[in-house]
């Protein structure tokens, strides 16, 4: 009996201790076990995090730029997207977009090189008597001699023993149809002690034999006549003028016994004609 009584007392004490401990924990009841749906959500969220995705299955933005540090192109693209229709947004997502200041508008060249369509206009048809090329076609062969290594054979010279000291000299082209001239490119030849340049230089445009424009050779860079440099190049942008011939004309440079000019290349540009004009 005594043993039974002791066993009952010990069991009572143990049950009381457990009751007290449960009361002590009553202020912070244990969290209820998550239900099945909550467990599934947690599992899905963990799976997305491992895959590097957010809660809706999209990749999180990388290197996000705040509005304060956006480039003009980025800011413009964002403002445009806010005002676009769903159809426009789809186009933006499927193609590259550029800010207005990065767009490049390519305009067709309105000029055409008509040099090869012309006939020569020269002061004298006599061939040159020098080491230069006697064929005037050398001035429209498309070869621009180097200023350091250019040769006599790459230029045309107007020097002639029959007329060694002319008062004027000229070189140009005449055409079968009327053109609106806009630009002239001139590369001079070799400057020698006794000639090879213009002392004075003009541009004339003619129409049916009549001079319709006569203007100074106002080129870039500025033409200086005798410079001692060989194969210098010059460009003149003309006042748009229509005609059927264009030429350089002026006083040839030289000494008291000879005067002549030298030309390495001469190109004539005019406005392109429409189909109706052709």
Legacy VTK file of the C-alpha trace (Angstrom):
# vtk DataFile Version 3.0
C-alpha trace
ASCII
DATASET POLYDATA
POINTS 278 float
0.000 0.000 0.000
2.766 2.383 0.929
4.437 1.768 -2.350
1.190 2.377 -4.186
0.604 5.616 -2.307
4.108 6.856 -3.118
3.565 6.037 -6.781
0.310 8.012 -6.840
1.969 11.026 -5.187
4.811 10.992 -7.658
2.363 10.788 -10.587
0.364 13.704 -9.193
3.423 15.845 -8.726
4.551 15.135 -12.247
1.158 16.045 -13.714
1.122 19.285 -11.694
4.515 20.301 -12.936
3.399 19.819 -16.497
0.326 21.960 -15.853
2.400 24.762 -14.382
4.765 24.750 -17.333
1.820 24.935 -19.740
0.420 27.894 -17.852
3.785 29.633 -18.018
3.751 29.335 -21.803
0.154 30.487 -22.219
1.168 34.133 -22.932
2.799 33.115 -26.236
0.721 30.244 -27.589
2.458 28.052 -30.119
1.921 29.003 -33.725
-0.682 26.854 -35.375
0.614 24.497 -37.980
0.319 25.975 -41.486
-2.549 24.690 -43.548
-2.108 22.933 -46.845
-2.578 26.063 -49.016
-0.077 28.033 -46.966
2.464 25.231 -47.276
1.987 25.206 -51.052
2.487 29.007 -51.262
5.683 28.818 -49.226
6.970 26.012 -51.372
6.206 27.918 -54.580
7.828 31.101 -53.246
10.961 29.181 -52.334
11.077 27.632 -55.789
10.798 31.057 -57.490
13.504 32.547 -55.301
15.887 29.745 -56.212
15.140 30.354 -59.905
15.842 34.098 -59.551
12.217 35.156 -60.188
9.770 37.341 -58.280
6.371 36.384 -56.896
4.653 36.643 -60.288
7.242 34.591 -62.155
9.147 37.545 -63.740
12.844 38.206 -63.521
13.580 41.133 -61.170
15.057 44.249 -62.829
18.825 44.451 -62.824
20.861 47.634 -62.363
17.736 49.727 -62.032
18.467 53.397 -62.791
16.659 56.084 -60.881
15.057 59.009 -62.689
17.764 61.318 -61.334
20.513 59.500 -63.244
18.654 58.476 -66.405
20.183 59.532 -69.712
18.082 61.755 -72.017
17.428 58.773 -74.274
16.212 56.620 -71.354
13.981 59.375 -69.976
12.467 60.019 -73.412
11.762 56.307 -73.929
10.043 56.085 -70.532
7.840 59.135 -71.167
6.890 57.800 -74.585
5.935 54.388 -73.181
3.567 56.019 -70.666
1.499 57.576 -73.435
1.465 54.695 -75.902
-1.463 52.494 -76.737
-1.203 48.702 -76.109
-0.502 48.161 -79.814
2.263 50.784 -79.764
3.752 49.295 -76.593
3.934 45.910 -78.320
5.865 47.500 -81.176
8.265 49.181 -78.730
8.886 45.895 -76.927
9.643 44.094 -80.167
11.942 46.698 -81.760
14.769 49.085 -80.929
13.823 52.647 -80.056
16.013 55.731 -80.326
15.763 59.177 -78.871
15.115 61.968 -81.422
18.625 63.367 -81.005
20.140 60.040 -82.065
18.164 59.689 -85.290
20.134 60.190 -88.508
18.312 61.512 -91.539
20.133 60.610 -94.738
19.301 62.921 -97.603
20.090 61.945 -101.194
22.969 63.803 -102.790
21.415 66.446 -105.078
24.615 66.818 -107.134
25.917 64.798 -110.034
29.394 64.849 -111.574
28.922 65.773 -115.235
32.590 66.221 -116.131
32.688 63.208 -118.433
29.715 64.480 -120.471
31.426 67.683 -121.603
33.666 68.723 -124.468
36.874 70.584 -123.745
37.008 74.380 -123.864
40.652 75.432 -124.286
42.435 78.602 -125.357
44.422 76.726 -127.950
44.016 73.304 -129.481
47.769 73.129 -129.979
49.393 70.376 -127.891
51.711 71.446 -125.106
55.427 71.486 -125.815
56.764 70.342 -122.454
57.159 67.242 -120.339
53.522 67.488 -119.259
50.758 65.306 -120.679
49.641 66.589 -124.097
46.249 64.894 -123.759
43.710 67.151 -121.983
41.760 64.074 -120.871
44.275 63.835 -118.034
42.349 66.590 -116.237
39.247 64.406 -115.925
40.725 60.942 -115.447
39.749 60.939 -111.764
43.369 60.796 -110.608
44.394 63.431 -108.076
48.198 63.525 -107.891
49.857 63.581 -104.491
51.260 66.988 -103.534
54.661 65.405 -102.805
54.983 62.659 -105.400
52.893 63.928 -108.331
54.432 63.704 -111.792
54.430 65.880 -114.931
52.532 63.175 -116.773
49.590 63.640 -114.372
48.934 67.259 -115.399
48.023 69.316 -118.440
49.974 72.467 -119.237
48.933 75.244 -121.627
52.508 76.165 -122.532
53.090 76.426 -126.292
56.013 77.721 -128.337
53.615 79.163 -130.909
52.012 81.363 -128.281
54.377 81.484 -125.316
52.968 84.609 -123.668
49.179 84.863 -124.034
47.160 87.654 -122.409
44.583 85.234 -121.065
44.047 81.508 -120.650
41.007 79.308 -120.182
39.969 75.715 -119.542
36.506 74.209 -119.092
33.697 72.141 -120.583
30.745 72.647 -122.920
27.658 70.401 -122.808
24.947 69.355 -125.234
22.150 70.224 -122.787
21.514 72.851 -120.150
22.580 72.132 -116.577
22.261 73.997 -113.290
25.883 74.291 -112.137
26.558 74.242 -108.404
30.165 73.212 -107.621
33.577 73.250 -109.256
36.631 71.296 -108.058
40.018 72.417 -109.343
43.401 70.822 -108.660
46.281 72.830 -109.997
49.417 71.268 -111.454
53.102 72.035 -111.001
54.379 75.560 -110.360
57.550 76.285 -112.265
59.770 79.321 -112.308
58.286 80.496 -115.617
54.610 79.650 -115.056
51.959 77.132 -114.090
49.342 79.240 -112.243
46.779 82.029 -112.686
47.680 85.596 -111.719
43.962 86.391 -111.809
41.146 83.849 -111.968
37.408 83.945 -112.714
34.618 81.478 -113.389
32.273 82.014 -116.307
29.028 80.190 -117.100
27.679 80.496 -120.614
24.358 79.662 -122.213
24.242 79.461 -126.021
27.456 81.448 -126.237
26.319 84.244 -123.910
27.981 84.769 -120.523
25.248 84.467 -117.867
27.532 84.463 -114.814
31.008 85.863 -114.284
32.378 85.603 -110.743
35.706 85.590 -108.977
37.223 82.252 -108.064
36.135 82.403 -104.418
37.343 78.999 -103.281
38.005 76.957 -100.173
40.862 77.185 -99.417
41.479 80.597 -100.902
43.336 80.566 -104.198
46.571 82.552 -103.935
48.023 82.250 -107.440
51.751 81.691 -107.355
52.435 79.780 -104.135
55.332 77.502 -105.046
53.226 74.497 -104.013
52.283 71.767 -106.457
48.923 70.016 -106.897
46.931 72.144 -104.442
43.147 71.541 -104.546
40.322 74.101 -104.424
36.524 73.960 -104.344
34.039 76.646 -105.346
30.344 76.441 -104.385
28.608 78.446 -107.079
25.447 80.482 -107.078
23.036 78.094 -108.794
23.124 79.108 -112.453
21.849 77.310 -115.543
23.878 77.125 -118.740
25.512 74.793 -121.214
29.197 75.647 -120.603
31.476 76.510 -117.697
35.112 77.557 -117.711
38.017 78.964 -115.735
39.429 82.104 -117.298
42.162 84.500 -116.230
45.653 85.824 -116.725
48.281 83.062 -116.788
51.268 83.395 -114.503
54.933 83.313 -115.525
57.924 85.484 -116.278
58.622 88.056 -118.993
59.131 85.405 -121.643
56.486 82.782 -120.919
53.049 82.490 -119.314
50.957 79.367 -118.895
48.686 77.454 -116.532
48.738 73.878 -115.269
45.763 71.647 -114.371
45.820 68.232 -112.727
42.076 67.728 -112.321
38.919 69.729 -113.041
35.486 68.397 -111.990
32.096 69.974 -112.674
28.988 69.268 -110.562
25.401 70.158 -111.371
21.986 69.521 -109.866
20.419 66.211 -110.752
17.738 66.447 -113.378
14.224 65.118 -112.921
12.767 62.565 -115.335
10.832 65.352 -117.041
14.032 67.367 -117.565
15.846 64.391 -119.034
LINES 1 279
278 0 1 2 3 4 5 6 7 8 9 10 11 12 13 14 15 16 17 18 19 20 21 22 23 24 25 26 27 28 29 30 31 32 33 34 35 36 37 38 39 40 41 42 43 44 45 46 47 48 49 50 51 52 53 54 55 56 57 58 59 60 61 62 63 64 65 66 67 68 69 70 71 72 73 74 75 76 77 78 79 80 81 82 83 84 85 86 87 88 89 90 91 92 93 94 95 96 97 98 99 100 101 102 103 104 105 106 107 108 109 110 111 112 113 114 115 116 117 118 119 120 121 122 123 124 125 126 127 128 129 130 131 132 133 134 135 136 137 138 139 140 141 142 143 144 145 146 147 148 149 150 151 152 153 154 155 156 157 158 159 160 161 162 163 164 165 166 167 168 169 170 171 172 173 174 175 176 177 178 179 180 181 182 183 184 185 186 187 188 189 190 191 192 193 194 195 196 197 198 199 200 201 202 203 204 205 206 207 208 209 210 211 212 213 214 215 216 217 218 219 220 221 222 223 224 225 226 227 228 229 230 231 232 233 234 235 236 237 238 239 240 241 242 243 244 245 246 247 248 249 250 251 252 253 254 255 256 257 258 259 260 261 262 263 264 265 266 267 268 269 270 271 272 273 274 275 276 277
